[in-house]
Amino acid sequence: MKTKIKSAFINIALMAITIALAIVLGSQAPQLYKKWQGNSKSGDFALHVVNQPYRLTLYGTSTCPHCAKAREYLKAAGISFNDRIVDKSNAARDMFSKLNENSVPVLVSKDRLIIGFNENEYDELAKVSRD
């Protein structure tokens, strides 16, 4: 009898641990996936640069400090870009919404986008976008 109770207790404890682990991992899955995916995505983003003066478009807001750093860096590096401020322009907001991103800055070329500000990634994107 004691063995059955002990076995049942162990089984219940293992199930509780498994459920708790599943809840913890499940709640962290989106963040883990985003980290694994990285800050850049490849795809067809030509809509964001076609018929624009430059081959890169930066989406940002007027109050975002990272957006301000991105703008300053691109200008200082001599990288030409279309500046789209999504909190000041409905057209910019509409185009940004097509990217299905929820944070800024986002730098877009015809086939790649970078989420956030990263000097090295911006330089690389500018280099390959000059073709």
Buried (B, 14 or more C-beta within 10 A) or exposed (E): EEEEEEEEEEEEEEEEEEEEEEEEEEEEEEEEEEEEEEBBBEEEBEBBBEEEEBBBBBBBBEEBEBBBBBBEBBEEEEBEBBBBBBBEEEEBBEBBEEBEBEEBBBBBBBBBBBBBBBEEBBBBBBEEBEE
